[in-house]
Amino acid sequence: MIVRALRRMPALASFTALAACSMAPDYRPPATPDAAAAFKEADGWAQATPLDDVPRGAWWKGFGDPLLDDIEARGDAASPTVAAAVARYDQAVAIAQRAGAERLPVVSASGQAARQRLSRGRPLAGGNGGTFNDMILGGSLDWEIDLWGRLRDAARAGRAEAQASSADLASARLSLHATIADTYFRLRGLDAQAALLRQTSEAYARAADLTNTRHEGGIASGLDTSRAQAQLSDARSQLSTIALDRAVAEHQLAVLVGEAPSAFAVPPSTPRIDPLPIPAGTPAQLLQRRPDIAAAERRVAAANARIGVARAAWFPSLTLGLSGGYEAAGGNILSASNSFWALGPLSAVAIIFDGGRRKADVRRARAEFDEASADYRQTVLASFREVEDNIAAARHLAAAEREQADAASAAGRTRELALTRYHDGASDFLEVVVAQTAALDAERLTLILRTRRLQANVALVRALGGGFGPAGGAPD
């Protein structure tokens, strides 16, 4: 019956054609600060060619550490943070689908059966009464004709929010993988420091035994033995502190991969891990690459569409109703003679006075657009800063590590000379203590700088938005 009624309504096509306008302003992404041709801190920084066989999504595989690869995979599969981001994305998609469905008519079906007895004494009955059945099978259609684009702009805003949520999910995954890598390298750096302290403690123990022997022979003083024992105890104390820091890092990794710390363990190891060769590309390419920038831009687009929703409220809303079906007291209810239909009502509602509500809604929508635009520009500026910071960190930490390695070698030679002089009786043990302490500090600082280089490398990957493009090229 509804279909038959629609065939009698050729004007419906005209309404559909009219429902193509939009009250939203023409959308243009907000202007961003002029992007330089290259990052300032990249000047003079020799970039190596990136690894061709590293998948773009799994950039951490370039470090060549199978255990890190395994932890990253476990985090991607079980991280509560990523699970929450996925749920938020699903919500945004559902909201967008709901907004899109508002543009379509609502069709419903109904059925009703009743048996009634009419009173003979009712008004205008003429003394007639009786009992009868009333059976109805029917349906209805209600459709808001979107003449001013309100529903279309709402659907457009919903799609933009879903796209922003998708970019948020990509940001959550990138942040998770970067945090796992950063924590893993901190843990491995602590392993390296612990190994150094164990070796140093063994050397200090031998030196303490030597001073005790010399003291028993009347060659060394009690002051030398006290200094040797104090140095040994201090090294062992530092080793306990390193063990605490390592336990905390291991617990953090467990939480990142969605496991209880009591059931998670990373065996101690000191693998040689080198920073990834990273092409920084250009600031303009960064705008197309970072998911947080994409999310901010999509939220600007959504805010722009909501201006159209607010402005459309100034115009009348037009709703079409349609119903039809079959009604009979008995027999074949689906026969043509028992059919009925009704076209309408075609209703229009226009608000005459609302105390300034619609005006306030439009102002609010424009303010939300301005806020989203400012957030977008801030996100872009922050991304430029993060890349510049981490390019500078990569360059300066590499130079610092080279210089510190030379310092550690020199301190090691000084330590050996001091021990030789002490064996020969040319100096007291204080000279040995000073030389050994300086060598340990220099070697530990070298390991710390190596860890900081790896962490800065990971931070640069995050700042650039993830994996890399073809060999020799910029991130794509």
Secondary structure, 3 states (H helix, E strand, C coil): CHHHHHHCCCCHHHHHHHCCCCCCCCCCCCCCCCCCCCCHHHCCCCCCCCCCCCCCCCHHHHHCCHHHHHHHHHHHHHCHHHHHHHHHHHHHHHHHHHHHHCCCCEEEEEEEEEEEEECCCCCCCCCCCEEEEEEEEEEEEEEEECCCCHHHHHHHHHHHHHHHHHHHHHHHHHHHHHHHHHHHHHHHHHHHHHHHHHHHHHHHHHHHHHHHHHHHCCCCCHHHHHHHHHHHHHHHHHHHHHHHHHHHHHHHHHHHCCCCHHHCCCCCCCCCCCCCCCCCCCHHHHHCCCHHHHHHHHHHHHHHHHHHHHHHCCCCEEEEEEEEEEEECCCCCCCHHHEEEEEEEEEEECCCCCCCHHHHHHHHHHHHHHHHHHHHHHHHHHHHHHHHHHHHHHHHHHHHHHHHHHHHHHHHHHHHHHHHHHHCCCCCHHHHHHHHHHHHHHHHHHHHHHHHHHHHHHHHHHHHCCCCCCCCCCCC
